[in-house]
Amino acid sequence: MWRQRSGPPCHQRDGSGPPRRLWPHPYGQVVGIPPARDGPHTGYASPTGTRKRRTSAPNTVRGVPVSQDSLLLTAQERFGWTDLSIADGTRQDGATAYLRPAMDRPNLHVVTDALVHRVALEGDRCTGVEYSTEGDSVTVRCSAEVVLCAGAAGSPQLLMLSGIGPQDHLSQVGITTAVHLPGVGANLQDHAISGIVYQSARPVPATVNNHGEMQGLIRSSARTTGPDLQLTIVDVPLREDSLPGPDIGRGYTIMVALMTPFSHGTIRLAGPTPGPSPIINPRYYSDDWDIDRMVHGLRVAREIGSAPALAHWREREALPGPDVHDDEGLRAYLFRNLRSYSHYVGTCRIGVDEAAVVDPALRVRGVSGLRVADASVMPSVISANTNAPVYAIAERAAELMRTTHRSGTRGSP
């Protein structure tokens, strides 16, 4: 996953060998998206089963091959079906696939509607978690390990609320530093998205499984080492609320996503208490190359959107509009119609350098008994959607913890 950028060897693309197409599920199912060929169908494994659908597509789009295999299993330019996690007609999430089957286990207790305040520290050891629910404050003590899985916004927020993070920022918000880790909350990355929005000539019906069921991976230029733009045909007009345009059912979008951004942002605290949301500053397009590549993506999306095959759907280009042609106008539009793919990563980066937050075993540096297992540990955002890789990180974390507790080392870094 991270072969092209820095990271410890055990967390590069292969982990501990060739890329694995399936991750064993503890309840006999699988997580992943391997191609399962079945005559005129293509199957995709999800956390709780396989979704099959008929394939009917041209051989190429703009000269780029159309594939019947999963796009996530290739680094090549191609178009194909979107990978989905669907079983028995229902979209599956991590709780359905992993948590609910384990609810009867005697060593599992789930607390909902709880606000976590911080992790508890005694010296350099994590000893538990403090949270509140229904107005009551609770401290749960732990003799083994605490694992943060609050995501690329929530995990760095909890570390900083606990005094683990960049000392200068913690001092600014009135928190005493317990462990100075300057990388906490830094290195925020995301896939920025925009697109060409069309007014439709006829009502646009909802798709069967997902708003965007066909995607393409392309290169913005010959300089890139692999595909860096994702194109998706979406059945809704994706636009900022402040922009005019068609309503749902009367428009569609050729969406463009920047998959290998060079712009990095930050997560910072709004104050010393756990209630306020963190301050998220993605700094989209702060690297000029990012916006140049998105301009190229818009031009490709416009070319696809104006193709004869879509003539019976296309009434007119609504955004940015047919009069916007030059680079300056497209750049301005990208800032006006800017959306997040909600693929935040990197704010508790894995590594062995001083800026890393967790070590190769996902243990928070300078603190024993504390790990992070979510998208925040990725050193860079992958050039694909982040759902399946987060499952892989979670399964790797479980494997590391089992190994640790069999050896009796109690999660010491």
Disulfide bonds with the S-S distance in Angstrom:
none
